[in-house]
Amino acid sequence: MITVIARLKVKPGGEAEFQEAAQAMMAHVKENEPGTHAYILHRAMADPTQFVFYESYTDQAALAAHSSSAAMQAFVARIGALLDGQPEIGMFEELGAKR
């Protein structure tokens, strides 16, 4: 399993539009990406402009399919102007879990 943690900061006032775009992306993942086990959006409790995606993929091919999808390209284009800086993307391999 491959895990991706993506941290994004949105400019103040852009939170609702970001969440709308993220909801559309999550719907696409749910309907079209069987190799994506988890695609979960979180918002920081202390700062509503900070978001984190927790993503889990079967393998590198599933991650590549997600990253290169037309839906992901549209999502990135839609949120680009909303972001306050570059996203921080971390990739991890799963070593253990409770499911």
N, C-alpha and C positions, 0 to 999 in steps of 0.2 A: 504494500500500500504506500502511496505517496500522499503526503499532506502538504497543503499550501496554506500559509497564513498571510493574508493580504491586509495591510493597514492603510487606510485612506483617510485623509483629512479634507473636509469640505469647507469651502468658504461660508462664513455665516450668511444665512438666508437661503442657502442652496440645499439644505437638508431634505426638505420634502421632495424636491425634484430628483435628488440622488436616490432617495428611498423608492420612488416610483420607478426609476430606471432599473434599480436593483431587483425590485419585485418582478419586473418583466424578464430580467435575466434569469432569476430563480425559476420562473415558470418554464422558460425554455429548457433549462437544465433538467428539471423534473420530467418533462415530456420527451426529451430527445437524447439524453446522455446516460445510457445504462451503466457505463463505466464510472460514473460519478456517484460515490456512495453518500457523500454529504456535501452540501453547499449551503452554508448557514451564515446569515448576516447578523452581526451584533453591533450595537451602538454603545459607546461609553456612557456610563451613568453620570460621570462628573463633567462631561463635555459632549453635548449632542452633535458636535461637528466631527467627531472621531468615530470611524466605523472600522470593523474588522470582519473579513470573510474567513471562515474556517471551511476548508475544502479538502475532501478526501477522494482519491482516485484509485482505481484498481491497479493501474500500471502507467508507465510513461505514455503508451499509446492513447489511453483515455484522457490523460492530461493534455496531450497534443491535440486530440480531437476537440476538446473544450477550448483550448487557447486559440485555435485556428478557425473556429466556427464563425459564420457570418453574424450570429447573434452577439458573440463576444466583441467582434469588431464594431458593431453598431453601439454596443454598451459603452465601450471605450470612447468612441466618438461623442456620444451623448453626454458623458460625465466629464470630459476633458476640461471644459471651461468652469466646471463646478469645483474642481479640486484646488486645494491650497497646498501646492507642492506635489512632488512625485510620490506615488504609492510605494510603500515598503513591502516587498514580496520576499517571503522566506519559504524555502522548500525543505521538507523533512521526510525521513523514512520512519514508518511506524515500527516500534520495537515491542509494544505491548498495549493491551486495551482491556477495558471492561465494557461489554456490550450487553 
